[in-house]
Amino acid sequence: MEIKQASKFPRAKSGVPGFDELVDGGFHKGTVNTITGSSGTGKTVFASQFIHFGCETGEKGMIITPSESAEYLKREMMSSFGWDYSGLEKKGMLSIVDVTDPVLRLQKSIDVDPVDFLINFRKMVERKLEEVRPTRLFIDDLTAFFMAVEAPFKIRSLTDDLFGTLRNSGVTTVVTIGTAFGTNQFLEYGADSATMLTRERIGNTLIRSIYVMKMRGSKIANSIRVLDISDDGMAVSSLSPYP
């Protein structure tokens, strides 16, 4: 089912062919949107494509990466898809914040209370958004921050604080979250939209698929689609993964 009715709210196109028709034209601008999936489902590719598309169409982007180095991400995107993140940085269209950089003093440590760490992370994000003023933001693997927080109400409170900061800045945010540590439901609940990526064996073939679980204030297509990744990036097929 394709969505026909146009939305009166401004949208940020995802840059992923076939996705925007599932969500009535793209993400609502100024919202927080989660992309959830296990390892290898394409979360980072989706969010990186969202940022690259924005930069190529004149929207400044920012990437915050806590789980892998900025240099590794830049090499991976260039070698896989030809997306020149280093060139975009030089043009001032892209800013990459590597949380593993000791200069930021946000390294995960057994000596640092995880709640204090997350409060400091939120403050860092707020500061960087004020400095750079991006239009689009990608936070990679946010679950890496929350896995050491034991109390569910603390996770919910910290999520609300972080997502509130992002919305107040006006930036359109895509957050990737994994499923390994069981905190994804708290993050999905607090987000404005939640998209799920899966990879499963159907017959003798491994197939990636995508569906939109929710998007506040928007109609969504109630269907699961095949997700293709090629040398050009990611695209949502019109096909169902199921025969």
Buried (B, 14 or more C-beta within 10 A) or exposed (E): EEBEEEBEEEBBBBBBBBBBBBBBBBBBBBBBBBBBBEEEBBBBBBBBBBBBBBBEEEBBBBBBBBBBBBEEBBEBBBEBBEBBBBEBBEEEBBBBBBBBEEEBEBEBEEEBEBBEBBBBBBEBBBEBBEEBEBBBBBBBBBBBBBBBBEEEEBBBBBBEEBBEBBBEBEBBBBBBBBBEEEBBBBBBEBBBBBBBBBBEEEEEEEBBBBBBEBBEEBBBBEEBBBBBBEEEBBBBBEEEBEE
